[in-house]
């Protein structure tokens, strides 16, 4: 079975989170600081090098004021 981190859906999720960050007018560094994480944390999930768990995903979408349901539906 192919790992999900390399799937089309994972790439779409990474792109959607990057677009949401850009729409919020935030840099990776600003997001990282709000999440109390290093900037590389944001870079890695935006590049598809790191998976997010559900709680992390929800914290990020809340911070970016993005609709998590809309993002998930866009993956289908």
VMD Tcl script that builds the backbone (N, CA, C; Angstrom):
set m [mol new atoms 228]
animate dup $m
set s [atomselect $m all]
$s set {name element resname resid chain x y z} {
  {N N UNK 1 A 0.835 -1.179 0.000}
  {CA C UNK 1 A 0.000 0.000 0.000}
  {C C UNK 1 A 0.883 1.246 0.000}
  {N N UNK 2 A 0.529 2.201 -0.818}
  {CA C UNK 2 A 1.269 3.456 -0.928}
  {C C UNK 2 A 1.052 4.306 0.327}
  {N N UNK 3 A 2.126 4.911 0.823}
  {CA C UNK 3 A 2.010 5.764 2.001}
  {C C UNK 3 A 1.184 7.000 1.674}
  {N N UNK 4 A 0.335 7.396 2.601}
  {CA C UNK 4 A -0.570 8.518 2.350}
  {C C UNK 4 A 0.152 9.848 2.233}
  {N N UNK 5 A 1.336 9.949 2.789}
  {CA C UNK 5 A 2.052 11.220 2.721}
  {C C UNK 5 A 2.443 11.556 1.276}
  {N N UNK 6 A 2.486 10.554 0.413}
  {CA C UNK 6 A 2.858 10.775 -0.986}
  {C C UNK 6 A 1.655 10.695 -1.929}
  {N N UNK 7 A 0.467 10.780 -1.393}
  {CA C UNK 7 A -0.737 10.679 -2.212}
  {C C UNK 7 A -1.124 12.034 -2.805}
  {N N UNK 8 A -1.994 11.986 -3.815}
  {CA C UNK 8 A -2.520 13.224 -4.404}
  {C C UNK 8 A -3.284 14.027 -3.363}
  {N N UNK 9 A -4.031 13.336 -2.513}
  {CA C UNK 9 A -4.822 14.010 -1.489}
  {C C UNK 9 A -3.921 14.746 -0.494}
  {N N UNK 10 A -2.804 14.132 -0.145}
  {CA C UNK 10 A -1.870 14.780 0.768}
  {C C UNK 10 A -1.290 16.041 0.136}
  {N N UNK 11 A -0.975 15.968 -1.143}
  {CA C UNK 11 A -0.459 17.147 -1.854}
  {C C UNK 11 A -1.514 18.247 -1.902}
  {N N UNK 12 A -2.776 17.870 -2.102}
  {CA C UNK 12 A -3.867 18.856 -2.111}
  {C C UNK 12 A -4.024 19.510 -0.741}
  {N N UNK 13 A -3.902 18.707 0.311}
  {CA C UNK 13 A -4.020 19.243 1.668}
  {C C UNK 13 A -2.895 20.242 1.943}
  {N N UNK 14 A -1.692 19.877 1.574}
  {CA C UNK 14 A -0.553 20.788 1.762}
  {C C UNK 14 A -0.784 22.109 1.035}
  {N N UNK 15 A -1.236 22.010 -0.201}
  {CA C UNK 15 A -1.494 23.214 -1.002}
  {C C UNK 15 A -2.622 24.046 -0.406}
  {N N UNK 16 A -3.658 23.379 0.086}
  {CA C UNK 16 A -4.793 24.101 0.677}
  {C C UNK 16 A -4.373 24.836 1.946}
  {N N UNK 17 A -3.538 24.216 2.755}
  {CA C UNK 17 A -3.083 24.877 3.979}
  {C C UNK 17 A -2.156 26.043 3.664}
  {N N UNK 18 A -1.335 25.886 2.638}
  {CA C UNK 18 A -0.480 27.010 2.237}
  {C C UNK 18 A -1.342 28.166 1.718}
  {N N UNK 19 A -2.330 27.842 0.887}
  {CA C UNK 19 A -3.224 28.882 0.353}
  {C C UNK 19 A -3.972 29.577 1.484}
  {N N UNK 20 A -4.408 28.820 2.482}
  {CA C UNK 20 A -5.117 29.414 3.624}
  {C C UNK 20 A -4.189 30.343 4.405}
  {N N UNK 21 A -2.937 29.934 4.568}
  {CA C UNK 21 A -1.968 30.794 5.267}
  {C C UNK 21 A -1.753 32.091 4.493}
  {N N UNK 22 A -1.580 31.952 3.183}
  {CA C UNK 22 A -1.358 33.141 2.362}
  {C C UNK 22 A -2.585 34.051 2.368}
  {N N UNK 23 A -3.783 33.450 2.321}
  {CA C UNK 23 A -5.022 34.240 2.366}
  {C C UNK 23 A -5.161 34.976 3.693}
  {N N UNK 24 A -4.625 34.377 4.749}
  {CA C UNK 24 A -4.664 35.014 6.066}
  {C C UNK 24 A -3.588 36.096 6.197}
  {N N UNK 25 A -2.726 36.200 5.184}
  {CA C UNK 25 A -1.683 37.214 5.201}
  {C C UNK 25 A -0.581 36.931 6.206}
  {N N UNK 26 A -0.336 35.652 6.462}
  {CA C UNK 26 A 0.671 35.270 7.456}
  {C C UNK 26 A 1.851 34.585 6.792}
  {N N UNK 27 A 3.014 34.746 7.395}
  {CA C UNK 27 A 4.208 34.034 6.950}
  {C C UNK 27 A 4.288 32.701 7.693}
  {N N UNK 28 A 5.137 31.833 7.198}
  {CA C UNK 28 A 5.362 30.573 7.914}
  {C C UNK 28 A 5.865 30.853 9.324}
  {N N UNK 29 A 6.730 31.827 9.464}
  {CA C UNK 29 A 7.285 32.160 10.778}
  {C C UNK 29 A 6.188 32.621 11.734}
  {N N UNK 30 A 5.265 33.428 11.254}
  {CA C UNK 30 A 4.178 33.910 12.114}
  {C C UNK 30 A 3.282 32.751 12.569}
  {N N UNK 31 A 2.968 31.853 11.646}
  {CA C UNK 31 A 2.147 30.688 12.001}
  {C C UNK 31 A 2.882 29.845 13.036}
  {N N UNK 32 A 4.144 29.592 12.787}
  {CA C UNK 32 A 4.940 28.783 13.701}
  {C C UNK 32 A 4.975 29.388 15.103}
  {N N UNK 33 A 5.173 30.688 15.182}
  {CA C UNK 33 A 5.212 31.350 16.485}
  {C C UNK 33 A 3.892 31.201 17.224}
  {N N UNK 34 A 2.783 31.352 16.515}
  {CA C UNK 34 A 1.459 31.205 17.144}
  {C C UNK 34 A 1.222 29.773 17.625}
  {N N UNK 35 A 1.796 28.809 16.923}
  {CA C UNK 35 A 1.641 27.395 17.289}
  {C C UNK 35 A 2.701 26.932 18.281}
  {N N UNK 36 A 3.644 27.832 18.611}
  {CA C UNK 36 A 4.778 27.497 19.480}
  {C C UNK 36 A 5.588 26.338 18.895}
  {N N UNK 37 A 5.856 26.442 17.605}
  {CA C UNK 37 A 6.621 25.441 16.859}
  {C C UNK 37 A 7.716 26.153 16.075}
  {N N UNK 38 A 8.726 25.424 15.616}
  {CA C UNK 38 A 9.720 26.046 14.744}
  {C C UNK 38 A 9.142 26.288 13.348}
  {N N UNK 39 A 9.714 27.225 12.631}
  {CA C UNK 39 A 9.245 27.533 11.270}
  {C C UNK 39 A 9.308 26.294 10.382}
  {N N UNK 40 A 10.266 25.419 10.635}
  {CA C UNK 40 A 10.401 24.204 9.818}
  {C C UNK 40 A 9.180 23.296 9.923}
  {N N UNK 41 A 8.459 23.348 11.048}
  {CA C UNK 41 A 7.229 22.568 11.202}
  {C C UNK 41 A 6.227 22.951 10.114}
  {N N UNK 42 A 6.044 24.255 9.922}
  {CA C UNK 42 A 5.109 24.751 8.912}
  {C C UNK 42 A 5.626 24.423 7.518}
  {N N UNK 43 A 6.896 24.653 7.281}
  {CA C UNK 43 A 7.479 24.363 5.965}
  {C C UNK 43 A 7.309 22.898 5.604}
  {N N UNK 44 A 7.532 22.015 6.560}
  {CA C UNK 44 A 7.452 20.579 6.269}
  {C C UNK 44 A 6.041 20.127 5.942}
  {N N UNK 45 A 5.018 20.630 6.645}
  {CA C UNK 45 A 3.677 20.176 6.267}
  {C C UNK 45 A 3.227 20.844 4.980}
  {N N UNK 46 A 3.691 22.049 4.695}
  {CA C UNK 46 A 3.326 22.696 3.434}
  {C C UNK 46 A 4.025 22.044 2.236}
  {N N UNK 47 A 5.187 21.465 2.458}
  {CA C UNK 47 A 5.910 20.776 1.388}
  {C C UNK 47 A 5.527 19.303 1.281}
  {N N UNK 48 A 4.670 18.848 2.171}
  {CA C UNK 48 A 4.247 17.448 2.146}
  {C C UNK 48 A 5.275 16.503 2.729}
  {N N UNK 49 A 6.178 17.023 3.521}
  {CA C UNK 49 A 7.212 16.194 4.141}
  {C C UNK 49 A 6.818 15.711 5.531}
  {N N UNK 50 A 5.718 16.226 6.039}
  {CA C UNK 50 A 5.260 15.874 7.375}
  {C C UNK 50 A 3.755 15.741 7.381}
  {N N UNK 51 A 3.275 14.729 8.089}
  {CA C UNK 51 A 1.827 14.564 8.270}
  {C C UNK 51 A 1.372 15.377 9.473}
  {N N UNK 52 A 0.111 15.755 9.430}
  {CA C UNK 52 A -0.509 16.429 10.567}
  {C C UNK 52 A -1.530 15.486 11.185}
  {N N UNK 53 A -1.643 15.514 12.492}
  {CA C UNK 53 A -2.750 14.774 13.085}
  {C C UNK 53 A -3.975 15.690 13.094}
  {N N UNK 54 A -5.097 15.157 13.455}
  {CA C UNK 54 A -6.360 15.897 13.380}
  {C C UNK 54 A -6.324 17.139 14.269}
  {N N UNK 55 A -5.779 17.004 15.462}
  {CA C UNK 55 A -5.738 18.135 16.384}
  {C C UNK 55 A -4.848 19.248 15.830}
  {N N UNK 56 A -3.697 18.884 15.280}
  {CA C UNK 56 A -2.821 19.887 14.672}
  {C C UNK 56 A -3.526 20.590 13.513}
  {N N UNK 57 A -4.198 19.803 12.667}
  {CA C UNK 57 A -4.934 20.366 11.535}
  {C C UNK 57 A -5.978 21.374 12.013}
  {N N UNK 58 A -6.717 21.027 13.044}
  {CA C UNK 58 A -7.751 21.929 13.552}
  {C C UNK 58 A -7.157 23.187 14.179}
  {N N UNK 59 A -6.040 23.054 14.889}
  {CA C UNK 59 A -5.386 24.237 15.459}
  {C C UNK 59 A -4.928 25.183 14.356}
  {N N UNK 60 A -4.380 24.613 13.294}
  {CA C UNK 60 A -3.886 25.428 12.179}
  {C C UNK 60 A -5.045 26.120 11.479}
  {N N UNK 61 A -6.109 25.395 11.182}
  {CA C UNK 61 A -7.240 26.026 10.491}
  {C C UNK 61 A -7.893 27.086 11.368}
  {N N UNK 62 A -7.960 26.858 12.657}
  {CA C UNK 62 A -8.530 27.868 13.573}
  {C C UNK 62 A -7.664 29.129 13.554}
  {N N UNK 63 A -6.355 28.942 13.633}
  {CA C UNK 63 A -5.432 30.074 13.603}
  {C C UNK 63 A -5.569 30.879 12.313}
  {N N UNK 64 A -5.724 30.174 11.194}
  {CA C UNK 64 A -5.816 30.822 9.884}
  {C C UNK 64 A -7.231 31.295 9.558}
  {N N UNK 65 A -8.174 30.997 10.459}
  {CA C UNK 65 A -9.587 31.322 10.225}
  {C C UNK 65 A -10.081 30.688 8.916}
  {N N UNK 66 A -9.628 29.449 8.707}
  {CA C UNK 66 A -10.014 28.679 7.519}
  {C C UNK 66 A -11.040 27.633 7.934}
  {N N UNK 67 A -11.911 27.278 7.014}
  {CA C UNK 67 A -12.957 26.295 7.278}
  {C C UNK 67 A -12.385 24.886 7.086}
  {N N UNK 68 A -12.216 24.125 8.177}
  {CA C UNK 68 A -11.624 22.795 8.043}
  {C C UNK 68 A -12.485 21.844 7.210}
  {N N UNK 69 A -13.791 21.980 7.315}
  {CA C UNK 69 A -14.686 21.121 6.538}
  {C C UNK 69 A -14.517 21.379 5.044}
  {N N UNK 70 A -14.442 22.637 4.677}
  {CA C UNK 70 A -14.256 23.005 3.273}
  {C C UNK 70 A -12.933 22.463 2.733}
  {N N UNK 71 A -11.879 22.574 3.531}
  {CA C UNK 71 A -10.575 22.062 3.114}
  {C C UNK 71 A -10.636 20.550 2.911}
  {N N UNK 72 A -11.232 19.840 3.858}
  {CA C UNK 72 A -11.322 18.391 3.725}
  {C C UNK 72 A -12.177 17.960 2.532}
  {N N UNK 73 A -13.278 18.656 2.309}
  {CA C UNK 73 A -14.128 18.324 1.164}
  {C C UNK 73 A -13.402 18.547 -0.155}
  {N N UNK 74 A -12.470 19.500 -0.183}
  {CA C UNK 74 A -11.735 19.763 -1.415}
  {C C UNK 74 A -10.786 18.627 -1.770}
  {N N UNK 75 A -10.529 17.735 -0.846}
  {CA C UNK 75 A -9.628 16.616 -1.104}
  {C C UNK 75 A -10.311 15.469 -1.824}
  {N N UNK 76 A -11.628 15.457 -1.828}
  {CA C UNK 76 A -12.378 14.342 -2.444}
  {C C UNK 76 A -12.449 14.458 -3.948}
}
mol reanalyze $m
mol bondsrecalc $m
mol representation Tube
mol addrep $m
